[in-house]
């Protein structure tokens, strides 16, 4: 569940543009992401371990590779820092090693921090080192309720490294003094600026979070459109929580399926991945920590309790490209074998990285022509037709592949990342078979909403704006076509279970603020949804494992909240 972006190279004339304006460069020809390089800065790499392709790294981890030092933006494994560094990718370049690097230290997985930091080109060597030190020492900070004593943030104030401020109901720590002190509050105001994570990190919520929310009277007549398959999830619960159970230990630990909290109504088994034996062929290998017989028995027990157990395909490491008819057939046949062996209730499409893209000129999401898109649509229709109405189909794209289509659409512009909005034709083609869409509202850059304003992850406003886009529909960039609204029962909000699980963690209080706004039209932030979406379906989280690691805070508190809604 990770974000990837390709980059393009810009001429030197653009380097004088202030950084926030360079996040995306708009021209008549298109858009490209500018990735800044700080190779001119030398830093000490003594004590920084060499990157290990087999190790897993949490956000905030530091490694060195090929004479350069990098910091992890979020959890990853097998993603080389030299190839995956940038604002929207797994790693941030800290600088060139000054010759004091050590290659004899084994790789480790330090505590994670959910923020992504880029050191400004004007930083001195000492400030680069200090910033890295603050990030390391602050990784154990907890995001919990309580009264904050830090002063209120004021744009233009001279803040120092490590200084605490409060803003928008949360407390933040300064990590890059120059940007913290900027007068451009639209860019660097902690928690609300378009690029606040470049300068600050979240420490905690200033208010005691409460899950005791009294729902207003809301009509449920629109729920009649929910299919019998979906409505049976969770023993008849309408509001559901979907969670990813992962078949590997990424620092959160592993959890037997029978120990997954009852608060979850759908459990996505992660991940089925390409076997490499034939194009499109997918396999599922159960981790050695689990007994296959016990695992299958646990699936049946969960299903008997009303849960939907769904096999998820892809993930960060599972690149799936169905470029030919043969690949499509291999995909369908191999998925049938997996589903039948384990008795899964359906499948979840979690294609990331370079699995989906749009060829130049493929500008009508209603009639796509790019083979990897067309063949995926055909394969999913084959499977849903084969298994019938009770088969559950879900999708978990990143914001880059869905809502970004309002600003940039891969098949319509020159120099764009061709993956922008690439899920839209798949969602559209399967809209009648799709049980729910659970967009990953995390590990995301700023997204332009239909109000034509940037919305940044980590707060209620981001979720309100992005969900409203799905439920009202939006014009696809570079076309005169409108992507039609989804049904309310088809939409879940995708969230990290805790600060370790992904960039853009949103506190329980802020998630419920977003839900109150979307469902009741109460307590809205800067974005006002088109209406009260009284039948919004629920929440998704990455992951069940991280939820257990965090003492089940996500599933327990949000289950309590959802159960109070009519």
C-alpha distance (Angstrom), angle and dihedral (degrees) to the residues before:
residue distance angle dihedral
X1 . . .
X2 3.78 . .
X3 3.80 137.5 .
X4 3.81 126.0 -113.7
X5 3.82 129.0 -177.4
X6 3.76 131.5 177.6
X7 3.79 118.1 -139.3
X8 3.78 139.5 -145.3
X9 3.77 130.7 -147.6
X10 3.80 119.8 -114.4
X11 3.77 129.7 -158.6
X12 3.80 119.6 -101.6
X13 3.80 90.7 -105.3
X14 3.78 89.8 77.4
X15 3.78 95.5 56.1
X16 3.80 92.4 84.9
X17 3.81 91.5 62.5
X18 3.86 111.8 106.3
X19 3.80 110.4 -101.9
X20 3.84 99.8 -111.4
X21 3.78 90.4 54.6
X22 3.80 89.4 52.1
X23 3.82 97.3 58.4
X24 3.78 87.9 94.5
X25 3.80 122.1 8.9
X26 3.81 112.1 -149.0
X27 3.79 120.7 -155.8
X28 3.77 133.7 154.5
X29 3.77 86.2 -100.2
X30 3.82 96.2 53.6
X31 3.75 147.8 -94.1
X32 3.76 135.4 -56.3
X33 3.76 133.6 177.1
X34 3.75 116.9 -115.6
X35 3.76 114.6 -142.2
X36 3.78 113.0 -165.9
X37 3.77 121.1 -141.0
X38 3.77 124.0 -148.8
X39 3.78 98.0 -174.6
X40 3.80 90.9 133.6
X41 3.82 90.6 70.5
X42 3.79 117.5 84.9
X43 3.78 119.1 -156.8
X44 3.77 134.4 177.3
X45 3.78 112.0 -96.6
X46 3.81 94.2 -173.5
X47 3.79 107.2 135.1
X48 3.80 94.2 13.4
X49 3.82 108.6 120.3
X50 3.77 124.8 -129.6
X51 3.81 114.2 -102.3
X52 3.81 111.8 -98.9
X53 3.79 117.9 -155.7
X54 3.81 92.1 -148.8
X55 3.81 96.6 48.7
X56 3.81 125.0 89.0
X57 3.80 119.3 -131.9
X58 3.78 128.9 -156.8
X59 3.80 124.0 -145.8
X60 3.82 110.2 -74.5
X61 3.82 94.9 29.3
X62 3.80 114.5 137.8
X63 3.80 124.8 -145.2
X64 3.77 138.8 159.6
X65 3.78 129.1 -133.4
X66 3.81 130.5 174.7
X67 3.78 92.3 -5.9
X68 3.79 97.1 -50.2
X69 3.81 132.7 102.5
X70 3.78 123.6 -132.1
X71 3.81 138.6 -176.4
X72 3.82 122.9 -145.2
X73 3.80 115.1 -117.6
X74 3.80 91.9 -163.0
X75 3.79 140.9 -20.6
X76 3.78 116.1 -46.5
X77 3.77 142.5 154.1
X78 3.78 128.4 -162.2
X79 3.82 94.2 6.7
X80 3.79 108.5 127.8
X81 3.83 111.5 -135.4
X82 3.80 89.7 -140.3
X83 3.81 90.2 59.4
X84 3.80 101.4 31.7
X85 3.81 106.6 44.2
X86 3.79 124.3 124.1
X87 3.79 143.1 87.0
X88 3.80 93.5 -70.7
X89 3.79 98.0 34.2
X90 3.78 137.5 78.2
X91 3.83 98.4 -89.1
X92 3.80 140.8 39.8
X93 3.82 119.3 -149.3
X94 3.81 110.3 -123.7
X95 3.81 97.3 -177.6
X96 3.79 147.9 -77.4
X97 3.79 116.1 -54.4
X98 3.82 110.7 -108.9
X99 3.78 94.1 -139.8
X100 3.79 96.6 -86.7
X101 3.77 93.9 98.4
X102 3.75 121.7 131.0
X103 3.77 121.4 -144.3
X104 3.77 95.2 -177.9
X105 3.79 97.0 74.5
X106 3.78 116.2 100.1
X107 3.78 118.8 -123.5
X108 3.75 116.2 -99.2
X109 3.76 135.9 -173.7
X110 3.81 108.6 -126.4
X111 3.77 125.1 -164.2
X112 3.77 110.6 -71.4
X113 3.75 133.5 -117.8
X114 3.77 120.0 -161.2
X115 3.80 97.8 -142.8
X116 3.79 127.2 95.3
X117 3.81 115.3 -139.3
X118 3.79 132.0 -167.6
X119 3.80 117.3 -172.1
X120 3.82 110.8 -132.5
X121 3.78 118.4 -117.4
X122 3.80 90.7 -118.4
X123 3.80 93.7 60.4
X124 3.78 117.9 115.0
X125 3.79 122.1 -128.4
X126 3.79 90.9 -104.0
X127 3.80 92.9 52.4
X128 3.80 91.2 49.3
X129 3.79 90.0 54.9
X130 3.79 92.8 43.3
X131 3.79 91.4 50.8
X132 3.79 91.1 51.6
X133 3.80 89.6 48.7
X134 3.79 92.9 51.8
X135 3.79 91.1 49.3
X136 3.79 91.3 52.1
X137 3.78 95.8 46.1
X138 3.79 94.0 45.2
X139 3.78 96.6 52.2
X140 3.77 90.9 96.8
X141 3.81 93.7 55.7
X142 3.76 112.1 126.6
X143 3.77 125.1 -137.1
X144 3.77 99.7 -139.9
X145 3.76 138.8 139.5
X146 3.79 124.3 -88.4
X147 3.79 143.6 107.3
X148 3.81 113.8 -65.6
X149 3.80 118.3 -140.1
X150 3.81 95.2 -172.6
X151 3.83 117.1 113.6
X152 3.77 121.2 -98.6
X153 3.81 113.9 -92.1
X154 3.82 114.1 -107.1
X155 3.81 119.1 -173.1
X156 3.79 113.8 -117.9
X157 3.80 95.1 26.2
X158 3.81 114.9 135.2
X159 3.81 101.5 -112.2
X160 3.79 123.6 -174.7
X161 3.80 129.7 -141.0
X162 3.80 110.4 -78.4
X163 3.82 95.3 14.1
X164 3.80 116.2 144.7
X165 3.78 125.4 -133.6
X166 3.76 135.4 166.8
X167 3.78 126.5 -131.7
X168 3.79 136.7 159.7
X169 3.81 92.4 2.4
X170 3.80 97.4 -51.3
X171 3.80 138.7 89.9
X172 3.81 120.2 -124.2
X173 3.81 137.2 -170.6
X174 3.82 121.7 -140.2
X175 3.82 113.1 -120.6
X176 3.83 101.4 169.5
X177 3.80 110.1 36.2
X178 3.80 96.7 -162.3
X179 3.78 93.8 56.0
X180 3.81 93.6 39.4
X181 3.82 87.8 58.6
X182 3.79 95.0 48.6
X183 3.80 118.3 124.6
X184 3.81 88.7 -142.0
X185 3.80 96.7 98.4
X186 3.80 90.7 167.8
X187 3.80 86.7 67.1
X188 3.83 106.5 31.2
X189 3.81 109.0 20.8
X190 3.83 101.8 130.4
X191 3.76 112.0 -102.4
X192 3.81 95.6 -2.3
X193 3.81 108.5 49.1
X194 3.79 119.1 97.5
X195 3.83 90.7 -116.0
X196 3.80 102.6 23.4
X197 3.81 92.9 132.7
X198 3.78 89.4 66.0
X199 3.82 89.2 66.3
X200 3.80 109.1 22.2
X201 3.77 142.2 36.5
X202 3.78 126.9 -148.8
X203 3.80 114.3 -109.7
X204 3.80 104.3 174.8
X205 3.78 147.0 -41.9
X206 3.79 114.6 -86.5
X207 3.78 94.4 -146.9
X208 3.79 127.1 64.6
X209 3.76 104.3 -106.5
X210 3.77 116.0 -127.6
X211 3.75 129.6 -168.9
X212 3.78 92.4 -166.8
X213 3.78 101.5 107.7
X214 3.78 121.4 159.9
X215 3.78 109.2 -140.2
X216 3.77 121.4 -138.0
X217 3.78 121.5 -129.7
X218 3.80 107.7 -78.4
X219 3.77 128.6 179.2
X220 3.79 115.0 -120.3
X221 3.79 97.0 -167.4
X222 3.81 92.4 112.2
X223 3.80 89.9 63.1
X224 3.76 90.4 79.9
X225 3.80 87.4 85.3
X226 3.81 92.0 66.0
X227 3.78 112.5 109.4
X228 3.79 119.9 -116.7
X229 3.80 88.6 -115.0
X230 3.79 94.4 57.0
X231 3.78 96.4 40.6
X232 3.80 91.1 56.7
X233 3.79 92.3 61.6
X234 3.79 113.3 117.0
X235 3.81 96.5 9.1
X236 3.78 93.4 -60.4
X237 3.82 99.7 -38.1
X238 3.78 110.6 149.5
X239 3.82 96.9 -163.1
X240 3.76 106.9 60.2
X241 3.80 140.7 -172.4
X242 3.78 117.4 -146.3
X243 3.81 118.9 -165.2
X244 3.79 137.6 -176.4
X245 3.81 116.8 -123.9
X246 3.77 107.7 -162.3
X247 3.72 125.7 -146.7
X248 3.81 93.9 -144.1
X249 3.79 140.4 52.6
X250 3.81 112.9 -107.7
X251 3.79 94.9 167.3
X252 3.79 95.7 -68.6
X253 3.81 94.1 84.7
X254 3.78 128.4 -124.2
X255 3.79 124.3 -80.2
X256 3.80 129.2 -158.6
X257 3.78 110.3 -116.7
X258 3.78 92.5 -121.3
X259 3.82 89.6 60.2
X260 3.82 95.0 58.1
X261 3.80 110.3 121.5
X262 3.80 116.0 -95.0
X263 3.81 86.5 -129.8
X264 3.81 88.6 81.0
X265 3.80 115.7 87.2
X266 3.79 97.4 -177.2
X267 3.79 125.8 32.1
X268 3.80 118.6 -161.1
X269 3.80 111.1 -153.8
X270 3.80 106.9 -142.0
X271 2.96 124.6 -118.2
X272 3.78 140.7 4.1
X273 3.81 106.5 174.2
X274 3.81 140.7 -177.3
X275 3.79 112.9 -75.8
X276 3.79 94.8 -148.9
X277 3.79 90.5 -133.8
X278 3.80 96.5 101.6
X279 3.83 134.7 1.0
X280 3.80 110.5 -83.9
X281 3.80 95.4 6.0
X282 3.82 112.1 139.2
X283 3.80 127.7 -160.5
X284 3.78 136.7 -174.8
X285 3.78 118.9 -150.5
X286 3.79 116.5 -173.3
X287 3.79 113.0 -135.9
X288 3.80 115.3 -105.3
X289 3.81 88.7 -116.4
X290 3.81 89.7 73.5
X291 3.79 131.5 65.5
X292 3.84 110.0 -131.3
X293 3.81 93.9 -141.9
X294 3.81 93.0 50.1
X295 3.80 90.8 44.2
X296 3.79 93.0 54.3
X297 3.81 90.5 46.1
X298 3.81 89.7 52.1
X299 3.81 90.1 52.3
X300 3.80 90.6 54.7
X301 3.81 91.9 46.9
X302 3.79 92.1 51.5
X303 3.79 90.9 47.5
X304 3.80 90.1 50.5
X305 3.81 86.8 55.6
X306 3.79 90.5 55.7
X307 3.81 98.9 -98.2
X308 3.79 124.2 138.7
X309 3.80 113.1 -132.6
X310 3.80 109.3 -158.9
X311 3.79 130.3 -176.2
X312 3.81 111.8 -131.5
X313 3.80 119.4 -149.6
X314 3.78 126.0 -151.2
X315 3.79 121.9 2.5
X316 3.79 124.8 172.5
X317 3.80 94.8 -45.3
X318 3.80 100.5 34.0
X319 3.79 106.2 85.9
X320 3.81 108.4 -176.2
X321 3.80 119.6 -172.6
X322 3.78 118.7 172.3
X323 3.79 97.2 -165.6
X324 3.81 97.6 158.3
X325 3.77 141.5 33.8
X326 3.80 88.2 -108.7
X327 3.81 91.1 55.7
X328 3.79 89.1 50.2
X329 3.81 91.4 52.8
X330 3.82 91.8 47.3
X331 3.79 90.0 50.3
X332 3.79 93.7 51.0
X333 3.81 95.4 45.1
X334 3.79 94.8 46.1
X335 3.81 92.2 47.4
X336 3.80 91.1 51.3
X337 3.81 89.0 53.8
X338 3.82 92.4 51.0
X339 3.80 95.0 44.4
X340 3.79 92.6 47.7
X341 3.81 94.9 46.1
X342 3.79 95.1 53.2
X343 3.79 99.8 27.5
X344 3.81 95.0 -123.3
X345 3.80 117.5 -177.1
X346 3.78 94.1 -137.5
X347 3.77 145.9 -42.9
X348 3.78 137.6 -86.3
X349 3.81 122.4 -149.1
X350 3.80 109.9 -140.6
X351 3.79 99.5 164.7
X352 3.79 111.7 167.1
X353 3.78 137.7 163.0
X354 3.80 111.9 25.1
X355 3.79 100.2 -18.4
X356 3.81 93.6 108.2
X357 3.80 129.8 34.3
X358 3.78 139.0 143.8
X359 3.78 125.7 -118.1
X360 3.78 117.9 -128.5
X361 3.79 109.9 -82.3
X362 3.81 94.0 23.5
X363 3.79 90.8 123.4
X364 3.82 105.3 144.3
X365 3.81 112.9 79.0
X366 3.82 88.6 -167.4
X367 3.82 91.9 61.6
X368 3.81 109.1 26.2
X369 3.80 120.3 -173.1
X370 3.82 103.8 -174.0
X371 3.85 107.9 111.3
X372 3.83 97.3 -136.2
X373 3.81 89.1 54.6
X374 3.80 97.6 40.6
X375 3.81 93.4 47.7
X376 3.80 93.2 47.8
X377 3.80 90.6 52.2
X378 3.80 90.2 49.3
X379 3.80 92.8 47.8
X380 3.79 93.3 50.7
X381 3.77 91.4 48.4
X382 3.80 89.3 50.3
X383 3.81 91.2 53.3
X384 3.81 97.5 43.5
X385 3.79 90.0 48.1
X386 3.81 92.1 47.8
X387 3.83 95.3 50.7
X388 3.80 98.2 37.0
X389 3.80 135.4 -145.8
X390 3.80 96.8 -33.2
X391 3.80 91.9 60.6
X392 3.82 112.5 107.1
X393 3.81 118.9 -137.4
X394 3.80 120.1 -172.2
X395 3.80 135.7 164.0
X396 3.79 131.9 -153.7
X397 3.80 108.3 -169.4
X398 3.78 124.6 165.7
X399 3.82 119.8 -110.7
X400 3.80 88.5 -105.8
X401 3.80 90.3 66.8
X402 3.82 97.0 45.6
X403 3.82 123.0 19.5
X404 3.81 93.1 28.5
X405 3.81 84.9 68.3
X406 3.80 86.7 79.7
X407 3.81 89.6 65.9
X408 3.81 103.0 27.7
X409 3.79 131.4 12.3
X410 3.78 116.2 -164.1
X411 3.78 99.3 -135.9
X412 3.80 97.0 49.2
X413 3.79 108.9 57.5
X414 3.78 142.3 51.9
X415 3.83 118.6 -113.2
X416 3.80 92.8 9.7
X417 3.76 122.1 132.5
X418 3.80 98.2 -98.2
X419 3.81 91.2 -142.4
X420 3.81 93.9 67.2
X421 3.81 107.5 121.6
X422 3.81 91.6 -7.2
X423 3.82 93.6 142.7
X424 3.81 92.5 61.0
X425 3.83 96.7 85.9
X426 3.82 90.4 46.8
X427 3.81 93.4 50.5
X428 3.79 91.2 45.1
X429 3.80 94.8 49.4
X430 3.83 92.9 48.1
X431 3.84 96.9 38.5
X432 3.82 92.4 117.9
X433 3.81 94.1 48.2
X434 3.81 96.6 39.2
X435 3.80 113.0 106.9
X436 3.78 95.0 -172.9
X437 3.78 143.0 -14.4
X438 3.80 115.0 -141.9
X439 3.80 105.9 -172.9
X440 3.80 113.1 -163.5
X441 3.81 102.2 -115.3
X442 3.80 90.9 -168.5
X443 3.83 140.4 67.7
X444 3.78 83.1 43.8
X445 3.77 137.9 135.2
X446 3.78 120.3 -131.5
X447 3.82 111.6 -62.3
X448 3.79 125.4 -152.2
X449 3.80 111.4 -128.1
X450 3.77 127.0 -152.5
X451 3.82 86.2 -90.8
X452 3.83 84.8 67.6
X453 3.79 92.3 -120.7
X454 3.80 128.7 120.6
X455 3.79 115.6 -105.4
X456 3.79 119.5 -164.7
X457 3.78 126.8 -154.0
X458 3.78 125.6 -107.1
X459 3.81 101.1 56.2
X460 3.80 139.8 73.1
X461 3.80 93.3 -102.2
X462 3.82 92.4 63.8
X463 3.80 93.7 55.4
X464 3.79 94.1 42.9
X465 3.80 93.0 52.5
X466 3.81 96.4 43.6
X467 3.80 95.9 45.9
X468 3.81 91.5 46.6
X469 3.81 88.4 55.4
X470 3.80 90.6 57.2
X471 3.78 93.3 47.1
X472 3.81 97.7 45.5
X473 3.79 99.6 34.9
X474 3.79 125.2 -128.2
X475 3.77 141.5 -134.8
X476 3.80 113.4 -98.4
X477 3.80 112.9 -124.3
X478 3.79 117.1 -103.5
X479 3.81 92.7 14.8
X480 3.77 138.9 78.5
X481 3.80 89.8 -128.5
X482 3.80 127.0 111.4
X483 3.78 119.7 -145.0
X484 3.82 101.8 -133.2
X485 3.79 124.0 -121.0
X486 3.77 120.7 -95.7
X487 3.79 121.8 -129.9
X488 3.80 114.7 -94.2
X489 3.79 91.8 -119.1
X490 3.81 88.7 58.1
X491 3.80 96.7 62.2
X492 3.81 129.5 86.7
X493 3.81 124.5 171.3
X494 3.81 111.1 -123.2
X495 3.83 115.7 -140.6
X496 3.82 141.2 165.6
X497 3.81 112.1 -107.2
X498 3.81 92.5 -135.1
X499 3.79 141.8 -10.7
X500 3.81 92.0 -79.9
X501 3.78 95.4 54.3
X502 3.80 99.6 69.3
X503 3.77 147.8 -31.3
X504 3.79 114.7 -75.1
X505 3.78 100.0 38.3
X506 3.81 109.7 -175.8
X507 3.79 120.3 -152.1
X508 3.79 120.3 -118.5
X509 3.80 89.8 -111.4
X510 3.82 93.3 52.8
X511 3.81 92.9 45.9
X512 3.77 89.9 53.6
X513 3.80 90.7 45.7
X514 3.80 87.2 56.8
X515 3.80 91.7 47.2
X516 3.81 92.2 48.9
X517 3.78 90.0 52.1
X518 3.79 94.8 45.9
X519 3.80 97.9 42.2
X520 3.82 102.2 31.4
X521 3.82 103.0 18.8
X522 3.81 86.6 -124.9
X523 3.80 129.7 133.0
X524 3.80 94.5 6.2
X525 3.81 119.7 176.7
X526 3.80 124.7 -145.1
X527 3.81 93.4 -44.9
X528 3.80 119.8 70.6
X529 3.82 114.8 -158.3
X530 3.77 119.5 -134.0
X531 3.82 90.7 -109.0
X532 3.79 142.6 -24.4
X533 3.79 104.5 -67.6
X534 3.80 94.1 -149.3
X535 3.79 94.8 174.9
X536 3.79 100.4 49.1
X537 3.79 103.4 148.6
X538 3.80 107.0 -136.8
X539 3.79 145.9 -103.1
X540 3.79 141.8 -42.2
X541 3.78 126.6 -159.0
X542 3.76 140.2 -163.3
X543 2.91 99.2 -119.5
X544 3.80 151.9 19.5
X545 3.81 87.7 -174.0
X546 3.81 93.6 52.8
X547 3.80 89.1 45.9
X548 3.80 90.2 57.8
X549 3.82 89.8 44.7
X550 3.82 87.3 56.7
X551 3.82 93.9 49.1
X552 3.82 92.9 -99.1
X553 3.83 93.3 -70.3
X554 3.80 94.4 146.5
X555 3.80 98.1 48.0
X556 3.80 96.5 38.3
X557 3.78 100.0 47.2
X558 3.78 96.7 38.6
X559 3.80 91.6 45.7
X560 3.81 88.5 55.2
X561 3.80 90.5 49.4
X562 3.80 96.0 46.6
X563 3.79 92.5 47.0
X564 3.81 90.1 59.0
X565 3.79 92.1 57.3
X566 3.80 117.7 93.4
